[in-house]
Amino acid sequence: MKYLALLLLVPFLVEAKSLVIALDDYPPHTSSSNSNHRQLQVPIAAIFETLGYEVKYEYTSWARALKGVKSGKFDITFPWFENASRRDDFILSDKIMTQKVVFFHRRDNNFDWQNSNDLHKYRLGAVVDYTARDVLIDMGLKPFTGNTDTYIFQLLFKERLDAYPATIETGLMRISQILPLEDAAKITYHSKPLFEKDMYLLFSKEKFQDSPLPAQFNQLWAEYTSSIEEESR
């Protein structure tokens, strides 16, 4: 990526300050162990480094990342969907990507749905602090809630749950990480999306309420994404 390479060559404009970004594994966008699954991490770190920050990634659960940024323990977390409470509790960047959330299920389950009424007969899974859980609850459903998508996918494979909503790309990668190839092939996803929404960086409101950093990031991210679009033409 030519633009990213240029960013990495630009000297710091000011003396480097530390910036702690909290996140969990969300392949292929973030990863604690696989450098090929850091499609967001790498350019985002490069942008902040260009702005004079030394970036440290703190790997933790998504729930702890969210709470840590809200309390001021961490500076930033990403990627997150928007909702009313996050608009109140954090400073949101401009969108960094758009994701589609669908229901994953076992192939032998015959799971199907067209509206919320169809979902009441199914045992649905969700993860704490994930937007999909809030969407299900707003639809009048009562999903079983776990702390990680790894745990929920395991329950899905063991037939203790019927369906779990997750983004397509990440869901497929997570299944391949959790299950042997033969078992992973037993899980698929429904074509109808539960929702499709933009995702954002969440900045600590306590630390960056009066800071130019969010706006500076937005400007450089827009330039970066424009350069990627031009290269793909």
N, C-alpha and C positions, 0 to 999 in steps of 0.2 A: 504494500500500500504506500504509494509515493508520498501522500500527504502526511501519513503517520511517520514516515522516515524523516521528513522535513521537521516535524514537531520535535522529534528526538534530538535533532541537531541544533535546535534553537537554544542559545544559552539562557540561563535563568535571568529573569528581569530584576529580581530582588533576591536577597539572601533566602535560601530555602527554609521553609517552615514545615513542621510535620503535619500530616493529615491522615487520620485513621479512618479507614473505610471498612465497615463491618458487612460481611456477607456470608452466604453458605454456598454450597455447590448448586449450580443451575446450568448444567451443560446444554449447549456448547458455549454459553455466555460467561459463566464464572466457574472456576474449579480450584480446589485446594491442592490438587495433585497432577492434573493433566494440562500441560501447557497448550495443547491443541483445543482445549475447551475454555478459552479465555477471550472470546471474540469481543466482549464488552470491556473486560478488565484492562486489556493492553492499551487500546486507544484512550480510554478514560484516564488511566494513570498517566499516559503521555501528555494529555492536555493539562492535567493539574501540575505536572512537573514543569511544563512550559510556563505555567503561571507562577512558578517559584515555590512549589510545594514538594516536599519529600513524602511520597505516598507509602503508607503501610497498610496492607490488607490484614484484617483481623477475621479469621474464620470462626464462625460460631453458628448457632441455629438461627433461622430467620426470625423467630420470635424474640430471641435475645438481641439480635441486630436492631430490630425495630425499637425495642424498649431502650436499648443502649443509646441510640441516636436521640430519641425523645428526651432522655434524662441528661444528655450532654456527655455521656461517657465516651461515645464515638462521635465522629463528625458527620459521616455520610453513610448511607446504605443504598444499594440498588441491586436488581431492578424491581420496582413495585408498581402495581396498578394504583390508580387514583380512587379515593373515596372521600366522603365528607370529613371524617375524623383526621385523615392524613393531610388534607388541606388545612385543617385547623392546627395540627400538631407539628407540621414540618414546612419547610420551604421546598417546593417541588421545582425541579428543572423543567425545561421544555422536554417534550417526549424524546426518548432515546430509541424506542422501537415499538412495534405493534405486535401483539400476540393473540392467538386464537385458542380458546379453552374448549376442549371436547371431553366427552365421557369415555374413559377406558374401561374395558370389561373383558371377561373371558369369552373366547370364541364360542364355547358351548353353552353360553348363558342365554342367548337369544335376546339380549338387551335391546330395547328400542324405545324411542320417545319422540313426540312431536310437540307436546306442551307440558306444563308443570303437573297437570293432573296425572299424566302417564308415569311420573317419577315416584309417586307416593307408594307404589307397590314394591319398590326396590330398596335394598339396604345400601345406602350411599355413604361414601367415605369423604373426609375432608381433613385439612391440616390447620392447626391453630394459626390465626392471624393471616391466613390466605384469603384473598378476595373471593375465591370461588365458594368458600364456606359461607361468607356473608350473603352471597347471591342465592345460595340454596335456602338459607334461613329466611331471606326476604320473600322467597317463593312459598313459604309455609312448610318447608321440609325440615327434618331433624336428622342431619347427617351424623354419623359416628365420627368423632374428631380425635385425631392422633397428633403427635408432636412432629413427625417427619413424614415425607412422602414415601420414604423407603419402607417404613412400617405399614403404611396404608396399602402400598402396592403388594406387599407380602400377604396381607389379609385378603386382598383381591384374588391373588393367585390361589390361596387356600380355600376360596369360596366362602369366606366369612363375610365378604362384602360383594355386592353385585356390580357396582360402578364407582368410579372416582374421576372427578374432573381435573384435568391438567392440560398444560400447553402441549401441542402435538410433538414438536421436536424434542423438548426436554423430557416429556413422558416416555417416548420411545428410547431415548438414551438411558434414562434412569432404569427402565425395565431391563435393558441389556446389561446394566451394571449389577443389578440385584440378582437376576435369575440366570441359570444356565440357558444356553441357546435353545434347547428343545422346549424348556418351560416358557421362555420368553415368547416363543412363537404361538403359545396358547392364548396370548392376550392381544387384543386389537382395540380399535376405538371407533366410536360412532361418528358419522360424517356431519351430523348437525351440531353446530357449536352452541355451547351454553352461553358464551359471550365472546366478543372480540374487542379488545381495548388497548390503549396505549400504555406504555410503562415509562417510569421516571426514576431519576435520582431523588432521594429524600435528604435534604440538608438539615442539620440541627438548627431549629429556629433560635434556640438560646445563643448559639455561637455565630450565626450568620444573618441574623435579622437585619443588621445595618451594614453588611459586608457586600462589596461588589462581586465577590467570587461566583455566586450563582449566575449572575448575568454574564460574567466573563466566560464561564464554562459554556453557557448556552451559545454564545457567539462562536467560540471555537468548535463546538460540537456541530453546529450548522455548517461551518466551513468544511469540517471533516466529512460529514455525510454527503455534502455536495460533491466533494472530490471523489468519493467512492462511486457515486452515481455517474459521474463523468467518465471514470475509468471503465465502468461496466458497459458503456454504450458502444 
